[in-house]
């Protein structure tokens, strides 16, 4: 029997501050970990720290100690130029991809398939760089976000036309992309809409433990030549948390 219904993972505290405030009977149970209830569901929230190693450690600890039925990874992310996303919009992952693990040869970068060594093997399934997220919960998330009662109220600021939602492939990187050249390379290679620094590592752990995962990102910037003046981290974080809160509300008794 699962101890907690939902495990939430964000990389830094500001990405989870609004959710933490809404948790009933919130309690700090260890450094970076909080428990409480939201819409009657038992929640454990982890602030992992940035990067793949921190994310994998937090996900493992969360699973081993709190046994959630579902993990939701959330926070800010960068949108690739052709994604159709603007700053403040919401992206949901259909698949997570390790963008850096592989081999660099004279023809360019090749993922782990070139080596023949999977990063994870479970039964007859071999994972190289890509981790598809749980189809059932992905469909529920998309349906919720496309419903007549969208999770982002119109009061929340967004780009022209309000806050948009897109789903697609995410790339997890160790080095944030800060040039348009690299952005286009990653976007084209992986047919991706969004990049981040933790998602694939959490998806990797969830695959190991057979735990479904949802990933939601608020768009803080368009991935191009780095210009912080064009970013809006606060807006991205606020919108993302509101989306997560409303999604949890819609999950009902499915956990």
SETI-80003 format. One line per 5 residues: their letters; for each residue x, y, z of C-alpha. Coordinates in pm, 1 decimal. Example, Ala and Ser with C-alpha at 12.3 -4.5 7.8 and 13.67 -1.06 7.14 Angstrom:
<atoms>
as> 1230.0/-450.0/780.0; 1367.0/-106.0/714.0
</atoms>
This chain:
<atoms>
xxxxx> 0.0/0.0/0.0; 132.7/342.9/-94.7; 224.4/573.2/193.4; 170.4/891.7/-5.8; -45.5/954.0/-309.1
xxxxx> 171.8/1214.7/-480.9; 540.4/1297.9/-467.1; 634.5/1643.1/-596.4; 988.2/1734.2/-702.5; 1116.2/2083.4/-783.3
xxxxx> 1481.4/2176.8/-811.7; 1486.2/2502.6/-613.1; 1268.2/2651.0/-339.2; 1111.9/2939.2/-535.5; 967.9/2688.9/-784.5
xxxxx> 760.8/2532.7/-504.8; 685.3/2821.2/-267.0; 321.8/2869.8/-370.4; 248.3/2497.8/-341.4; 416.0/2474.8/-2.5
xxxxx> 195.1/2757.9/124.3; -115.7/2565.5/17.2; -19.7/2238.0/185.2; -236.8/2171.4/489.6; -51.7/2054.8/800.3
xxxxx> 276.8/2116.3/621.1; 574.0/1970.8/804.2; 945.7/1973.1/726.4; 1053.7/1610.9/767.2; 1415.8/1645.6/658.3
xxxxx> 1627.7/1897.4/469.9; 1439.0/1986.8/153.0; 1146.6/1749.6/219.8; 797.3/1849.8/332.3; 477.3/1654.6/388.1
xxxxx> 116.9/1771.8/400.8; -220.4/1744.2/230.9; -364.9/1909.3/-76.9; -728.0/1849.6/-175.7; -731.1/1561.0/69.6
xxxxx> -433.2/1386.9/-88.4; -121.2/1298.6/108.2; 166.3/1489.3/-50.0; 541.7/1476.6/-6.2; 732.5/1765.8/-164.0
xxxxx> 1106.9/1747.8/-234.6; 1336.4/2038.3/-320.3; 1612.6/1847.1/-494.5; 1872.9/2103.9/-593.2; 1963.9/2162.7/-957.4
xxxxx> 2101.5/1903.3/-1194.0; 2065.9/1534.9/-1268.1; 2253.7/1393.6/-968.8; 2056.2/1594.7/-714.1; 1730.9/1510.2/-891.9
xxxxx> 1805.0/1136.6/-905.2; 1902.3/1131.9/-537.8; 1586.5/1317.6/-433.3; 1366.3/1091.7/-645.0; 1527.0/778.2/-500.9
xxxxx> 1493.2/903.2/-144.5; 1134.1/1004.6/-207.0; 1046.5/660.6/-344.7; 1231.2/462.0/-78.2; 1107.6/662.5/220.5
xxxxx> 760.3/779.0/116.0; 643.9/536.1/-157.7; 424.2/774.2/-363.9; 180.1/635.9/-618.7; 270.3/916.4/-862.1
xxxxx> 559.0/1159.4/-902.7; 515.0/1505.7/-1053.2; 832.6/1690.1/-1152.0; 774.1/2060.7/-1204.2; 955.2/2390.9/-1234.8
xxxxx> 1080.0/2632.4/-1495.9; 1224.7/2544.1/-1834.9; 1335.1/2692.5/-2163.0; 1127.6/2656.0/-2480.3; 1289.6/2584.8/-2814.9
xxxxx> 1224.6/2843.3/-3087.7; 980.9/2637.1/-3298.6; 777.9/2506.6/-3003.5; 507.2/2771.3/-3033.6; 553.3/2849.4/-2664.3
xxxxx> 605.2/3193.5/-2512.7; 737.1/3305.1/-2176.2; 477.4/3216.5/-1912.2; 325.9/2928.1/-2109.5; 300.8/2568.1/-1986.9
xxxxx> 470.3/2258.8/-2133.3; 400.2/1894.2/-2046.0; 645.9/1615.2/-2126.2; 543.1/1316.8/-2333.7; 899.1/1184.4/-2329.1
xxxxx> 1220.7/1278.6/-2147.2; 1558.1/1260.6/-2322.3; 1914.1/1272.8/-2190.5; 2067.2/1529.2/-2425.0; 2434.8/1496.4/-2329.0
xxxxx> 2493.3/1124.1/-2275.7; 2656.3/972.8/-2581.7; 2964.5/983.0/-2802.4; 3119.4/1273.4/-2991.8; 3263.7/1157.2/-3324.1
xxxxx> 3388.3/1345.6/-3629.3; 3040.4/1335.3/-3783.1; 2897.1/1493.1/-3469.6; 2719.9/1380.4/-3152.7; 2560.9/1036.6/-3131.7
xxxxx> 2351.3/912.4/-2841.0; 2418.2/597.0/-2639.3; 2279.7/367.7/-2908.6; 2616.9/400.0/-3082.1; 2785.7/228.7/-2787.0
xxxxx> 2533.2/-52.0/-2764.3; 2518.1/-6.1/-2387.2; 2175.1/93.4/-2252.0; 2160.4/333.6/-1959.4; 1890.3/109.7/-1810.1
xxxxx> 1761.0/-238.1/-1887.9; 1437.0/-370.7/-1739.3; 1339.6/-713.5/-1859.2; 1344.8/-699.4/-2237.7; 1324.7/-319.5/-2248.6
xxxxx> 1644.7/-126.0/-2316.0; 1658.2/245.6/-2243.1; 1933.4/443.0/-2409.3; 1865.1/817.5/-2392.3; 1486.0/828.5/-2400.3
xxxxx> 1226.4/764.2/-2130.0; 860.0/776.2/-2237.4; 641.6/904.4/-1954.3; 337.1/716.4/-1828.9; 74.6/723.4/-2105.3
xxxxx> -228.5/710.6/-1876.6; -126.8/1007.6/-1663.4; 4.7/1195.8/-1966.4; -337.0/1165.0/-2131.0; -512.1/1271.3/-1809.7
xxxxx> -288.0/1576.1/-1784.8; -341.1/1676.2/-2146.7; -716.8/1625.2/-2114.8; -724.6/1838.0/-1801.2; -524.4/2118.2/-1960.8
xxxxx> -737.1/2115.3/-2276.1; -1068.8/2102.0/-2092.5; -1329.4/2377.1/-2088.1; -1202.3/2467.8/-1741.9; -829.6/2515.5/-1802.4
xxxxx> -592.8/2495.4/-1504.2; -455.0/2843.4/-1569.6; -713.3/3107.8/-1477.3; -724.8/3404.6/-1716.7; -605.2/3635.4/-1438.8
xxxxx> -255.1/3492.3/-1467.3; -35.7/3691.0/-1700.8; 78.0/3531.4/-2021.8; 188.8/3625.5/-2367.3; -41.6/3750.3/-2638.7
xxxxx> -364.8/3553.0/-2617.8; -302.2/3441.7/-2259.7; -128.6/3131.5/-2130.9; -86.0/2849.9/-2382.3; -28.8/2479.0/-2326.2
xxxxx> 183.0/2244.1/-2537.5; 293.1/1883.0/-2493.2; 593.5/1712.0/-2647.3; 946.3/1588.4/-2597.4; 1175.2/1740.1/-2333.3
xxxxx> 1556.5/1739.2/-2333.6; 1756.7/1726.8/-2009.7; 2097.1/1894.8/-2031.7; 2391.8/1947.3/-1799.3; 2481.3/2281.0/-1958.1
xxxxx> 2198.7/2530.0/-2012.3; 2180.3/2625.1/-2377.5; 2276.7/2988.4/-2431.3; 2329.1/3009.8/-2807.2; 2078.4/2992.2/-3088.7
xxxxx> 2306.5/2753.4/-3279.9; 2303.2/2494.9/-3001.1; 1931.9/2550.8/-2942.8; 1850.5/2464.9/-3303.8; 2080.4/2161.1/-3292.4
xxxxx> 1899.3/2014.5/-2990.7; 1554.1/2106.6/-3115.4; 1613.7/1940.7/-3453.0; 1797.4/1634.5/-3323.0; 1534.3/1543.9/-3066.1
xxxxx> 1224.3/1712.6/-3211.8; 1185.9/1870.4/-2868.2; 986.7/2162.3/-2731.1; 1156.2/2228.6/-2396.3; 1484.3/2183.9/-2209.4
xxxxx> 1560.2/2148.4/-1839.9; 1829.2/2007.2/-1609.3; 1652.5/1735.6/-1407.7; 1361.9/1564.8/-1583.5; 1535.3/1271.0/-1753.5
xxxxx> 1709.2/1172.4/-1430.4; 1376.9/1162.1/-1244.4; 1213.4/972.1/-1531.4; 1506.3/727.3/-1513.8; 1444.2/659.9/-1142.5
xxxxx> 1069.3/629.7/-1199.1; 1134.3/371.2/-1471.4; 1356.0/176.0/-1232.8; 1082.3/165.6/-967.9; 784.1/137.3/-1205.5
xxxxx> 629.0/458.8/-1073.7; 429.7/682.9/-1310.8; 559.2/1034.9/-1362.6; 421.2/1362.0/-1494.1; 647.5/1656.2/-1581.9
xxxxx> 519.1/2012.1/-1609.3; 730.9/2318.2/-1689.5; 653.6/2687.8/-1690.1; 844.3/2861.3/-1968.8; 1089.7/3116.7/-1831.6
xxxxx> 1268.9/3190.2/-2158.6; 1304.9/3103.7/-2522.8; 1624.5/2904.2/-2577.1; 1837.2/3129.5/-2796.7; 2134.2/3362.7/-2753.5
xxxxx> 2127.6/3419.2/-2378.0; 1959.3/3744.8/-2273.3; 1830.3/3745.9/-1914.2; 1634.1/4066.0/-1978.8; 1389.0/3863.1/-2189.6
xxxxx> 1331.6/3604.0/-1916.5; 1052.2/3596.2/-1657.9; 1135.7/3331.6/-1400.2; 872.2/3448.4/-1151.9; 588.8/3432.9/-1404.5
xxxxx> 699.3/3089.4/-1525.4; 717.5/2956.0/-1171.5; 381.5/3100.9/-1066.2; 202.7/2964.2/-1372.2; 364.9/2623.9/-1338.8
xxxxx> 265.3/2589.7/-973.6; -90.1/2697.0/-1048.6; -106.5/2431.7/-1320.7; 24.3/2164.7/-1081.9; -222.1/2264.6/-809.7
xxxxx> -517.8/2254.3/-1045.8; -402.3/1923.7/-1194.4; -386.4/1763.6/-849.9; -740.7/1886.7/-790.2; -861.5/1715.4/-1108.9
xxxxx> -695.7/1379.4/-1037.6; -980.9/1289.4/-802.9; -975.9/928.6/-684.6; -745.5/800.6/-958.5; -457.5/739.4/-715.5
</atoms>
